[in-house]
Amino acid sequence: MRIFGDGKSSAAKVHSIAVMQDVKAYWDGLRDGHPVPYRSDVDPRQIQKVLKHAFILARIAPGMARLRVSCNTLTDVMGMDMRGMPMSALINEASRDSFGQALEKVFAAPAIGRLEMSTTRGFRRNGLNAEMMLLPLRSDSGEVNRILGAITVDGDLGRAPQRFDLEGSFLRRIDMPSAKVSSDAVAAPQPQKVEITTPAGMQPAQEHAKTPAAPRLVPTRHPHLRVVVSDG
């Protein structure tokens, strides 16, 4: 069974763990009691130490996201600034469906994602090993359609671009609060039927208001005119 980081050197493992912990701790601090923090609260100045590994994704379709903010690590791997490009450009075609499914679960669940990746190993090449963390973010409208991510890469970069195969993934669903009825809410009182009783041999009191008699028509000499007279 493959475990995270087992293809990395000891120093690379320590470095990767430190980067992921720093980014995750920053994301946790942004939550402020909410399950998922807002994208607008992310301040790159607060993660200067790991900024070369951090990026931000924006969801563009189910299982697809575009890099809104890229990082130096991705530039080194791809040999270009990836800002504005789909994240799937980093992934080999054979792994894109699996990568897209993991990406969509981070948005939809929402969930925290950790991915283990490697490049295809060629003749006399050890290839690259990479670890990626995906942390969901909310837009100003409250929709979970952004991701704060981090990536670490171990190995000889060699000639760019390099593309990865997905080796494994771990997703942890975030518990979202369900709507609850306040315990202070009081049910509206239901109307009650009231019965009036009187002593034996007595009649209930009559209402003071007299029911008006129906109006009657009084004929006049004019054939098209009637006068309405009330007997009350």
C-alpha positions as CSV (number, residue, x, y, z in Angstrom):
1,M,0.0,0.0,0.0
2,R,1.4,3.3,-1.0
3,I,1.5,6.1,1.6
4,F,2.0,9.8,1.2
5,G,5.6,10.8,0.7
6,D,7.1,7.3,0.5
7,G,8.8,8.2,-2.8
8,K,10.5,11.3,-1.4
9,S,13.9,11.7,0.3
10,S,13.9,12.2,4.1
11,A,14.7,15.9,3.7
12,A,12.0,16.4,1.1
13,K,9.5,14.7,3.4
14,V,10.3,17.0,6.2
15,H,10.1,20.0,3.9
16,S,6.8,18.9,2.4
17,I,5.2,18.3,5.8
18,A,6.3,21.7,7.1
19,V,4.9,23.5,4.0
20,M,1.6,21.7,4.2
21,Q,1.3,22.3,7.9
22,D,2.0,26.0,7.5
23,V,-0.6,26.4,4.7
24,K,-3.2,24.3,6.6
25,A,-2.6,26.3,9.8
26,Y,-3.1,29.6,7.9
27,W,-6.4,28.3,6.3
28,D,-7.6,27.1,9.7
29,G,-7.0,30.6,11.1
30,L,-9.1,32.2,8.4
31,R,-12.1,30.0,9.2
32,D,-13.0,32.1,12.3
33,G,-15.6,29.6,13.4
34,H,-16.9,28.9,9.9
35,P,-16.5,25.6,8.0
36,V,-14.9,27.2,5.0
37,P,-13.2,30.6,4.9
38,Y,-13.6,33.4,2.4
39,R,-11.3,33.9,-0.6
40,S,-11.3,37.7,0.1
41,D,-9.7,37.0,3.5
42,V,-6.6,35.4,2.0
43,D,-3.5,37.7,2.4
44,P,-0.4,36.3,0.6
45,R,1.8,38.5,2.9
46,Q,0.8,36.2,5.8
47,I,2.3,33.1,4.2
48,Q,5.5,34.6,2.8
49,K,7.6,31.7,4.0
50,V,5.7,29.2,1.9
51,L,4.5,31.5,-0.9
52,K,6.6,29.8,-3.6
53,H,4.4,26.7,-3.0
54,A,1.0,28.3,-2.7
55,F,-1.6,28.9,-5.4
56,I,-5.3,29.7,-5.8
57,L,-7.8,27.9,-8.1
58,A,-11.2,29.0,-9.4
59,R,-13.8,26.5,-10.4
60,I,-14.8,26.9,-14.1
61,A,-16.8,23.6,-14.6
62,P,-17.4,20.3,-12.8
63,G,-14.0,18.8,-12.1
64,M,-12.2,21.7,-13.7
65,A,-10.4,24.7,-12.2
66,R,-8.2,27.5,-13.5
67,L,-5.2,29.0,-11.7
68,R,-6.0,32.5,-10.5
69,V,-2.7,32.8,-8.6
70,S,0.2,30.6,-9.6
71,C,3.5,30.0,-7.8
72,N,7.2,29.5,-8.5
73,T,7.1,25.7,-8.0
74,L,4.5,25.4,-10.8
75,T,6.5,27.7,-13.0
76,D,9.6,25.5,-12.5
77,V,7.7,22.3,-13.3
78,M,6.0,23.6,-16.4
79,G,8.6,26.1,-17.6
80,M,6.1,28.9,-17.8
81,D,3.8,31.1,-15.7
82,M,0.6,29.0,-15.3
83,R,-1.6,31.8,-14.2
84,G,-4.9,31.6,-16.1
85,M,-4.3,28.0,-17.2
86,P,-6.4,25.0,-16.2
87,M,-4.8,23.0,-13.4
88,S,-5.3,19.8,-15.5
89,A,-2.4,21.0,-17.7
90,L,-0.2,19.7,-14.9
91,I,-1.6,16.2,-15.1
92,N,-1.0,13.5,-17.7
93,E,-4.1,12.6,-19.8
94,A,-4.5,9.1,-18.2
95,S,-4.9,10.7,-14.8
96,R,-7.1,13.7,-15.6
97,D,-10.4,12.0,-14.9
98,S,-9.3,10.9,-11.5
99,F,-7.7,14.3,-10.8
100,G,-10.9,16.0,-11.9
101,Q,-13.0,13.8,-9.6
102,A,-10.9,14.6,-6.6
103,L,-10.9,18.3,-7.4
104,E,-14.7,18.3,-7.7
105,K,-15.1,16.6,-4.3
106,V,-13.1,19.3,-2.7
107,F,-15.5,21.9,-4.1
108,A,-18.8,20.0,-3.7
109,A,-18.4,18.1,-0.4
110,P,-16.7,20.4,0.5
111,A,-13.5,18.5,1.6
112,I,-9.8,18.9,2.3
113,G,-7.8,17.1,-0.3
114,R,-4.3,15.7,-0.4
115,L,-2.9,14.2,-3.5
116,E,0.3,12.2,-4.2
117,M,1.7,12.5,-7.7
118,S,4.7,11.4,-9.8
119,T,6.0,11.9,-13.3
120,T,6.4,9.0,-15.7
121,R,9.8,7.5,-15.2
122,G,11.9,7.2,-18.3
123,F,15.2,5.6,-19.1
124,R,17.8,6.5,-16.4
125,R,15.4,9.0,-14.9
126,N,14.2,8.9,-11.3
127,G,11.3,11.2,-12.1
128,L,9.6,13.7,-9.8
129,N,7.4,13.1,-6.8
130,A,4.9,15.7,-5.7
131,E,2.4,16.3,-3.0
132,M,-0.5,18.7,-3.3
133,M,-2.9,20.0,-0.7
134,L,-6.3,21.5,-1.7
135,L,-8.3,23.6,0.8
136,P,-11.7,25.0,-0.2
137,L,-12.6,28.7,-0.1
138,R,-15.9,30.6,-0.5
139,S,-16.5,33.5,-2.8
140,D,-18.2,36.7,-1.6
141,S,-21.5,35.1,-2.6
142,G,-20.9,32.2,-0.2
143,E,-20.4,29.6,-2.9
144,V,-17.5,27.2,-2.5
145,N,-15.8,27.7,-5.8
146,R,-12.2,28.6,-4.9
147,I,-9.3,26.6,-3.5
148,L,-6.2,27.6,-1.6
149,G,-3.6,25.0,-2.6
150,A,0.0,24.1,-2.0
151,I,2.4,21.9,-3.9
152,T,5.9,20.5,-3.1
153,V,8.1,18.7,-5.7
154,D,11.1,16.4,-5.1
155,G,13.6,15.3,-7.7
156,D,15.5,16.6,-10.7
157,L,13.3,18.9,-12.7
158,G,15.2,18.4,-15.9
159,R,13.5,19.6,-19.0
160,A,10.2,21.4,-18.7
161,P,7.3,20.9,-18.9
162,Q,6.8,17.9,-16.6
163,R,3.4,16.3,-16.1
164,F,2.2,14.1,-13.3
165,D,0.2,10.9,-12.8
166,L,-2.1,10.7,-9.8
167,E,-0.7,8.0,-7.5
168,G,-3.1,8.4,-4.6
169,S,-5.6,10.8,-2.9
170,F,-7.0,11.4,0.5
171,L,-10.2,13.5,1.0
172,R,-11.6,14.5,4.3
173,R,-15.1,15.9,4.2
174,I,-15.8,19.1,6.1
175,D,-18.9,19.0,8.3
176,M,-21.3,21.8,7.2
177,P,-23.9,23.0,9.8
178,S,-27.5,22.1,9.0
179,A,-30.3,24.6,9.5
180,K,-31.8,24.3,13.0
181,V,-35.0,25.6,14.5
182,S,-34.3,28.0,17.4
183,S,-35.3,26.6,20.8
184,D,-36.7,30.1,21.6
185,A,-39.3,29.7,18.8
186,V,-42.8,29.3,20.3
187,A,-45.6,27.7,18.3
188,A,-48.5,30.1,17.4
189,P,-51.5,29.6,19.8
190,Q,-54.3,27.7,18.2
191,P,-57.8,29.3,18.4
192,Q,-60.0,27.7,21.1
193,K,-63.7,27.0,20.9
194,V,-65.6,28.8,23.7
195,E,-69.0,27.6,24.9
196,I,-71.4,29.9,26.7
197,T,-73.5,28.3,29.4
198,T,-76.5,29.8,31.3
199,P,-78.4,28.6,34.4
200,A,-81.3,26.3,33.9
201,G,-84.5,28.0,32.8
202,M,-82.8,31.1,31.5
203,Q,-82.2,32.1,27.9
204,P,-78.8,33.4,26.7
205,A,-78.7,37.1,26.5
206,Q,-79.8,38.5,23.1
207,E,-77.4,40.7,21.2
208,H,-78.1,44.4,21.4
209,A,-77.5,44.9,17.7
210,K,-80.8,44.4,15.7
211,T,-80.5,42.6,12.4
212,P,-81.5,45.1,9.8
213,A,-84.5,44.2,7.6
214,A,-83.9,43.6,3.9
215,P,-84.5,46.8,1.9
216,R,-87.6,47.1,-0.3
217,L,-88.2,48.9,-3.6
218,V,-90.9,51.6,-3.8
219,P,-92.3,52.2,-7.3
220,T,-92.3,55.7,-8.7
221,R,-93.9,57.3,-11.6
222,H,-90.6,57.3,-13.6
223,P,-90.4,53.9,-15.3
224,H,-86.6,53.6,-14.9
225,L,-86.3,54.8,-11.3
226,R,-86.8,52.8,-8.1
227,V,-86.4,54.2,-4.5
228,V,-84.8,51.9,-2.0
229,V,-86.4,52.2,1.5
230,S,-85.1,50.5,4.6
231,D,-87.5,49.6,7.3
232,G,-84.9,50.1,10.0
